[in-house]
Amino acid sequence: MEKRNSTYLDMTRGAPWKLIAGFAVPVFLSQLFQQLYNTIDSLIVGRFLGTDSLAAVSSSGNLIFLLTSFFIGTTMGAGVVISKYFGAKDMDKVSRAVHTNVALGLVSGVLLTVAGVIFTPTFLVWMKTDAEIMDEAVSYFRVYFAGALAIVLYNTFKSVMNAVGDSKRPLYYLIFSSLLNIVLDLLFVGVLRWGVWSAALATTISQGASVVLCLIQFLKKGTAYRIELKKLRFDPSMLREILVYGLPSGVQNSVIGFANVIVQKNINTFMKVATAAYGSYSKIEGFAFLPINSFTMALTTFVGQNLGAGEYDRAKKGSRFGIISAVLLAEAIGLVIWIFAPKLIGAFSSDPAVIAYGVRQARIEAFFYCLLAFSHAVASVCRGAGKAVVPMGVMLAVWCVFRITYIEIMMHFIHEIQYIYWAYPITWSISSVIFLLYYLFSDWVHGFVKGEKAHGRTA
C-alpha cells in the first residue's frame, strides 16, 4: 500500500464540519483563481479594447462551457470512484482508476480541441452572434479551444487530487497560473495590442503551465495518485465504473450548458450591449458561487469517502452541515451583490447601457441564490453516494427542457429581456422543491440508515 502523508485528507475520522470546511477553503481559493482566468480577460479586454471586444468575449462564454462541461463533468465520476476506494484503503484500485482517468482525459482533450477549432463559426452563427463582433468572437474562440487539452487535463488531475483530500496543491498551481495569466493579458492586450484573440492565448498558456505543474507532482514516487506512463491505459472494469458515475454528471453539465447557450442566443437578439452586460454579470455570479461550489465539492468527497468506509452516520451528518452552510452563505452573498450591483457591473464597462442591463439581471436573480445553492448541494451529496442519475434527471427536465421552453415561449409573445432573467429564479425554485422532496422522503436519504442496518449498525 502507498504511504500516506498529511497532504491527503482522510475524511472518515474527525468532526465532519471541520473536515468539510478544511477541505472547502483551499478548494474555494483554487476556484477563485480559476475564475480569474476569463474574468481578467473580460476586464482587460473591456477596458483596453472597448464594448465590441467585450461582447465578443462574452458571446463565447456559454458555448465554451457547453463544449467543456461534458468532459469536466465526467472527471467528477472518476473522483467519486477514487474517493470511494481511497476511503476503503484499496490503493491498487485507486491506482487503476487514476491511470484510466488520465487516459480518458487525454482522449477527451484531443477530441474537444478538434471539435472546438473546426466548428467555431458554425456555433457562433447558430447562436445569432452580432455580425459586428463575429470576427473577433471567432478568433477568440478558436485560440481558446486550441488549448482545450490543457483545460481537460487540469480538471482531470484536480479531480484526482480532490478525491484523496489533496485540495492544497491545485490551489498552489492555480495561484501561479492565474498570476501568469494576468501578466500575459496585460502584455498581449494592454501593451502589444494584439487584439481579443491574444486574451485567449494568455489563458491557454497559463492553463498549460498548471498542467505541467500537475504532471510533475503526479510523476513523483510515493504519492497516492502517482502515474506511470507504462500503466497509462483504459482498465475495462474501472472505465465502466468511472462512466457509470461520471456520464450522468457530464450529461448534467452539458444540458445546463445547452440551456445557457439558448439563453445566450436570446440575449444576443437584444444587441451587443445586452450581450456584454450578460457576460459581465455571469462573471460576477461565477465569483459569487465559488464558496458554494467549494462546499459542494467537499460534500461529494466527504460522502464518497465515508460511504466507501462504511461510515453511514457520518455521511448523513456531513451532508446536513454542508447543505445548510451552502444555503445560508449563498443568500448572504446574494444580498451583497444586490446592493453593490452597479459598482460590480461598472468594473467591466463604463457604458451606461451595459451597466443598466447588468444591474437589472443582478437584482432579479441575486435574492434567489439560496435556491440555487440548495439544488447544487443536494446534487453533490447524490453524486458522492453514487446517485448521479438523480441530479442529472432533475436538471435535464427543469434547467434544460423547462427553462428553454419558458424562454422560447416568452420571447415569442413578449420580447422583453427581464423575462429571460426570470428564467433562472423560476427554474431554481422548481428544482429545489424536487430535491427537497427527494432528500426528505426518498429511499436514497434513508439508504444511509439501511446501509447501517446491513452492517449491524443503528442510526
N, C-alpha and C positions, 0 to 999 in steps of 0.2 A: 504493500500500500504506500502511496505517495505520502511523504511527510507534510503535515500541515503546519502553517505558521500563523502569526497574528494577522496577516493580511486577509485571510479568509474569515468570514463571519459565520460561525455555526449558530443558526437561529433556533435551534431546538433546545437551548438551555439559556436561562436568564429571563428577566422581566420582558414580556412581549413589547410593551410600549417603548422601552429603552432600545431594544434591538431594532424595531421598525424605524424609530426616529434616528438612531445612529446610522442606519443604512441610508435613510432618505436624505440626510443632509449632504453627503458627498454626491449623491445622485442629482439632487437639486442644483448644486453648484456646477456639475457636469452639464446638465441640461441648459443651465444659464449660459454657459459659454457656447454650447451647441447652437442655441437660439441666436447668439450674437452673429453667427455667420451671415445669414440672409438679412438680418436686421441692419448690420453695419453696411451691407451692400445697399440697402434701401436708403439709409440715412445719408451716406456719402453720395450716392447717385442722385438723390433728390436735391441735395444742397449744391452739388457741383455741376450737374448736367440738366436739372430742371424737371418740370412736371411730366413731359413726354417720356423721358427716360425712366422716371419713377414708375409711370404707368406701365412701361414695357416690362420692368422687373416684376411689378405686382401682377401683371396679367398671366405670368407663368407659375405663380406660387402654388395654386391648387392643382395645376397639371403636373408639376413636379411631385407633389405629394401623392397624386393618384398613381403615378408610374413607379415611385419608390416604395409606397406603403405596403404593397403586397409582399415584397421580398423582405422588408424590415419586419413586418408582422410575423412572417414565417420564422424569423430568428427567435421570436418570443416562445415559439413552441419548443425550440431546442433548449432555451433557458429553463423551461418547466421540466423537461426531461433531465437535464443536468442537475438542477436543484434537487429533484427527487432522489436521484442516485447518490448525490453528494450527502444528502440528509441520511440516506441508508448506509453510508460509508462504503459503497461499492465503487471503488476507484477505477476498476477495469472498465465498467460500463460508462463511467464519466469520460474516460479517455476515448472510447469508441464513439460516444456521442459528440465529443469535441471535434474529432477528426472528420466525422461525417458532416457536421455543421459547417466547418470551414470549407470543405469541398463543395457543399451546396452553395455557400456564399460566393465562391469563385465563379461557378457556372452562372448563377443568377446575375452577378455583376456584369459579366460579359454580355449576356442577353439584354440586360437593361440598357447598357451603353449603345449597342447596335440599334435597338428599337427607338431610343430617345433621339439619337442623332438623325436617323433616317426620316422619322415621321413627325419631326417638329413642325414643319409648315402646315401639314395636314391637320394636326391637333389644334393649332392656333387659329386656323381658318374656321374649323368646326366650332370653336369657342367664340366666334364673332369678335375677335380681337380688332380693335380700331385700326383702320388702314394706315393712319398716320404713325402708329408705333409698331407696325408689323415687322419691319426690317430689323429694328433694334431688339424686339422680342425674340425673333428667330435666332439672331446672333447670340443673345444671352443664353437662351435655352440650349442651343447646340453645344456651346462651350461647357455649360454646366453638366450636361449628360456625357460629355467626353470623359468626365471624372466619376461616372456613376459606379464603376467598380470599387473605387475607394470608399464611396458612401456605404455601399452594401457591406464591404469587408469590415469597415469600422464598426458598424452596428452588429455584425456577427461577433466580432471579438468582444464588444461591450456586453452583449447578452451572455456570453460565456463567463466573463469576469463577474457580472452581477449575480449569476446563478450560484456561484460559490461564495457570495458575500463580499467580493472584492469590488467595492464601489469607489475606492480612492484612486486607483490607477487611471481609470477612464477620466476622472477629474483632472489629474495632473497632465494627461496628454491633451485634453481639450483646452486647458489654460494656455499651453504652449501654442497649439494650432490656432486658437482664436486670436491671440496677440499677433501671430504671424499674418493672419487674415486682415487684421486692421491695418498693419503696416503696408501690406501689399495693395489693399484697396486705396489707401491714401497715395501710394506711389503711382499705381496704374491709372487711377481715375483723377485724383486731385492734382498730381504733378505732371504726369505724362499725357493726361487727357486722351487716353486710348479709346474711350467710349464705354458703353454699357457692358459690352462683352467681356471687358477686362475685369469687371467685378466678379463675374462667374469664374474667370481664370484664377483670381485670387482665392476664391472658395475652393476650387479644385486642388490647387497646390497645397493649401492648408490642410484639407481633408486627407490628402495623400501623406502629409507629414505625420498625422496622427496614426495612420495605418502602419507606417514604418516603426513608430514607437511601440505600437501593439505587437508587431511581429518580433521585435527584439525581446520583449517580455515572454511571448509565447514559445520562443525557441530555447529559453533557459531551462536547464535541468532543475528538478526538484519542485516544480510548480504543479498544482493540482490539474492545470489545464494545458500542460506542455504539449506542443505538437511536434511530430517528427515527419519529415517530408515523405519517407517511405511508407508511412501509415495513412497518408492523406488520400482517402478513397471513401466510397459510399459503402457503409456497412448496411446490408439489406434490412436487418431487423431494426437497427437504430434509425435508419432513414424512414422506415414505416412509422415508427413511434413519433419521430420528430414531426412528420407530416400530419399525423393524427392530431397532435396538439397544435401544430403551427399553422396548418392550412386554414382552420376557422379564423384565427387571428389575422392571417394575411387577407382572407376574403373580407373580413370585417373592416379592416383598414381600407381596402380597395373600394368597398361600396360607400364608405364615408367620403373617400376621396372623389369618387364618381359624383356623388351628390353635390359636393362642394364645387366640382367643375361645372355642373349645371347651374349652381348659384352664380359662379363667376361669369358664365355665359350670359345670364340675365342681367347681372350687374353691368357688363360691358355695353349693354344696349343703352345705358344712361350716359355714355360718352366717357372720355378719358379721366375727367376729374373724379367721377364716381369710382372708376377702377383704381385710381391712385389712393383714394380715401379707404376703399375696402381693403386694399393691400396693407395700408398703414395700420388700420385697426386690427387686422389679422396678426400683425407683428406684436402689437400691444397685448392682444389676447393670448398669444403664444407665450409671452413672458409671464402674464398673469397666472397661467396654469402650470407653470414649472413646479411650484411647490406641491400642487395636487398630483401631477404626474409622478413626482418623486415618491409620494406616499403610495400611489397605486402600484408602482414598480416594486416598492418594498413589500407590499402586500402579496404580490404574486410569488416572490421569492420566499417570503415567510411561510405562506400556506404550503407551497410546494415542498420545502424542506421538512416542515413538521408533519405533513401527511406521509412523506416518504419514511420518516422515522416513527410513524405510528402515534404521534403526539396530537391527538384529535382535539382535546380540550384546549390546548394552546392555540391551535389553528382558529378555533371559534373566538377566543378572547382577542387574539391579534386582529382578526377580521373586524370585530366590533370597534376596536380602538381606531383602526385605520379609516374606516368608513366615516365615523363621527368626526374625526380630525379633518378629513378632507372636506367635508361639507361645511364645517364652521370656518375653516381657513378660506375656502373659495368665496363665501359670502362676504367676509371681511375685505378681501381683495376686490370684489365687485364694487363695493361701496367706494373704495378709494378711486377706482377707475371712473365711476360715475361722476365723482366730484371733480377730478382733475382731467377729464376728457379733453377739453380744449387745449391745454398745455401739452398733453401727450401726443395728440394728433399734430399739433403745431411743430413738434420736434422733427417731423418728417417733411412737412411742406408749409410754406408761409402763404400759400394760395388760400384765400378765404373760402372758396367753394369747396376745396378739398377738406378743410377743417370742418365746415358745416356738415358735410356728408358723414365724415368720420364720427363727429360728436353725436349725431343723430343715432347712428348704429350703436355706439357705446352705451348710450343712455336707454336704449331699448333692451339690450342684452345683458348688461352687467348685473342687474338685480337677480338674474336667474342663474348665476354661476353655481349656486348651491345644488341645483338640479343636475347640471352637467357633471359636477363633481361626484354626486351620489351614483349616477349611472356608471361613470368610469371606475369608481371604487368597487362596486359590486361586480362589474365585469372583470376586474383584475383578480378578485377572490375566486371567481369562477375559473379563470384561466389557471390559477395556481392549483386548483382542485381537479384539473383535467377536464373541466366542463366548458371548454372554449366555444362549443357549438351554441350554447345558450346566448352569450352576448352577440355572437355573430348573427343569430336569427333575429334578435330584438333590433339590432342596429340596421340590419338589412331591411326589415319591414318598416321601421319608424324613421331612421335617419336617412334612408335612401328612398324607398318607394313612396312613403307618405310625404316626405319633405319635397321631393321632386314633383309629385302630383299637385301638392298645395301650391307650389311656386308657379308651375305652368298654368294652372287654372287662374290664379290671382293675376298673373301678368297678362293673361289673355283678356280678362274682363276689366281689371283695374291696374293699369300700368303705372304704379307708384312704388318707389323704391323701399319705403318703410315696410311694405308687406313682405318683401324679401327678408329684411332684417328680422321680422317677427317669426319667420320660419324656424329660427333656431330655438327661441324660448318655448314655442309650441311643441316641437319635437322632443326637446329635453324633458318637458313635463310629462309627455306620454310615456317615454322610455323609463322615467323614474318611477311612475306608478307600476309599470310592468315589473321592473326589477325589485321594487319593494314587496310586491305580492309574491314574487318568486323567492325572495330572501326569507320572508316570514313563513310561507306555507308549503314550499316545495320539499320534496324528498332530499334535494341537494343539501340544504342547510342542515336538516336533521340527519343527513347522511353521515355527518361527523359523529353524531351520537350513535348511529347504527354501527359505524366502524369501531367505536369504543366497545360496544357490546360484543362485537365479533372477536375483539381482542381481550375480552374478560374485564372491560373497564366500565365505569359508570360516569356520567357527566357530573 
